[in-house]
């Protein structure tokens, strides 16, 4: 068994027989140089070279053309070097001034090393061969593109029928067996796939899962079958992998079709999983057999949730960003509702996702505090307040995280407790050393962070103000350049009792 990780190649080639079979070129094949399958070998280009040793300058799969101008005496080494460089065939041009017949040593060397040898008659210029190969490659590329387009359309139609129909359609397009392998090597869907999967295939699956990024891996089984494993989209190292195998190797077009199939299998599989989980959760709720925590645990994988809401930002979301499925993908939750206005409400896990990314797509969002699922209904008022705050600031707001977080605003009796907690480090320093940090912070905020006006109001030098504000930042572990932090401290100062900061 051989195994390798490889990117999908889409380079177009043509088989050698397409060149040999072109009657206008009148090429003569030296039959004893052909090994089984030689005429099916790929040709990526035709190249003229009169170098004694062109092998170091080749990349493989070329048709090399030479008139033998500099043919070395050691033609055996010449033929062996071309074969080892991956050359598909050697075309020898008969010319009256150089060689009117095919040299016997070259014939024997090519036969010995299995290098297909073509005799080019004097009336066929090398340029005609170059042009014929170029035309054949162009036509092959167009055929391949039409094949990929037709496969993409067929697979997209099949996706509407679910995983089973899509898997069968992919197998038909690739002329192979196909399996969608989930966690624990369980077959989520399969068509003509061996059951269980051979050990070599399971080993390859484990190799892909251990990697990172969107990669494909290929292995050749002992029986000759070629197997390709590729993660499904959108997860690069997804728990689900698509595995396909057949006797023939997969070319660039096959890899492109496989990529389309993997993308659709990932999306259809995820949508089906979401629908099944939601169906089970709704059934349990309606029958009174499931609690809110249980439903959240099934659907979100956690019983601690956040309520997230969003309103239009500037021009608002485009047509695509208005769709619930787009928001589901961005917020990583199936629990999304888009309301008129427009406005959306979603229930997520503790991580609300990238709300800044939503803003770039026209949504301004706010996320409430993490709460148990049973308390989600009571979080609506908090999220409404946060969304108003986000609109004023022009940026997303996320509740939670530290003593200055009073976004949940707050029953009247809670304001003093918040103020005492927020300002406690400054009050302690003021009482211990008469530093006057709280009065300085109050005056500095009242003067919008102006150093000179604050110094004048306090009757001190502006450098003293800078020193005290730096002490405030260190004591509270905050950045006072942040307007949100300034606002929270201003409210804390307003809510503290008049004598709370007295030494």
CORVENNOR-V344642 format. One line per field, one symbol per residue. phi: phi as a letter, one per 30 degrees, with the letter a starting at -180 (. if undefined). psi: psi as a letter, one per 30 degrees, with the letter a starting at -180 (. if undefined). burial: 1 if it has 24 or more other C-alpha atoms within 12 Angstrom, else 0. A space follows every 10 residues. Layout:
phi: ???
psi: ???
burial: ???
This chain:
phi: .cbacaddcc dcbbdedddd dddddhdcdd dddcceiddc ddccacbcbc ddbdedcccj idcdcbcidc eddddddddd dddddiddac ccddbedcbd bdddededdd ddcicecccc dedcdeddde dddddddddd dddddddddd dddddddddd cjdddddddd dddchadbbc cceiidddaa biddbddeed ddddeddddd dbidbcbbbc dedjdcbbbb dddccdcddc bcbbbadddc dddddddddd dddddddddd dddedddddd dddddddicb cddddddddc iaccbbcbbb bdchdidddd dddedddedd chadcbbcce kdabbbccde cdjddddddd cjccbbbddd bdedcddddd dddddddddd dddiadbbdj jjdddbddfj dedddddddd ddcedddddd ddbhdhdddd ddddddchid ddddddddib dddddedddd dddddchbcd dddddedddd dddddddecd cdd
psi: klklkklkkg kkllleffee fjfffhkkkj effklkgeff kkkflkkkkg keifefglfl gljkkkggeh kleifeeeee eeeffgkelk kkkkkefdjf lkkeeeeeee eeghjkkkkj lffjleeeee eeeeeeeeee eeeeeeeeee eeeeeeefff gaeeeeeeee eeefhllkkj kakggkjfkl jgkkklklee eeeeeeeeff alljllkklj leffkkkkkk klkgjeilfk kkkkllellk aeeeeeeeee eeeeeeeeee eeeeeeeeee eeeeeefggk leeeeeeeef glgklkkklk lkkcflkaee ffkeeeeeee fhkfikkkll elklklklaf jfajfeeeef ggkjlkklkk llefgeeffe eeeeeeeeee eefgllkklk ilfgjhfgik leffeeeeee eegeeeeeee eeghfheeee eeeeefghgk eeeeeeefhl kfeeeeeeee eeeeefhljf fjfeeeeeee eeeefllegf gk.
burial: 0000100100 1111111111 0000111111 0011000110 1111111110 0011100101 1111111100 1000111111 1110111111 1111000000 0100011111 1011111111 1101110111 0111011001 0001000100 1101110110 0111111111 1111111111 1100101111 1110001001 1111111110 0001111111 1000111111 1111101111 1111110011 1111111111 1111111111 1001001100 1000000000 0111111111 0111111111 1110001000 1101111111 1111111100 0111111111 1111110110 1111111111 1110110011 0111111111 1001111110 0011111110 0000110111 1111111111 0000111111 1111100010 1001100000 0000110110 1110010001 0001111111 1111110001 100
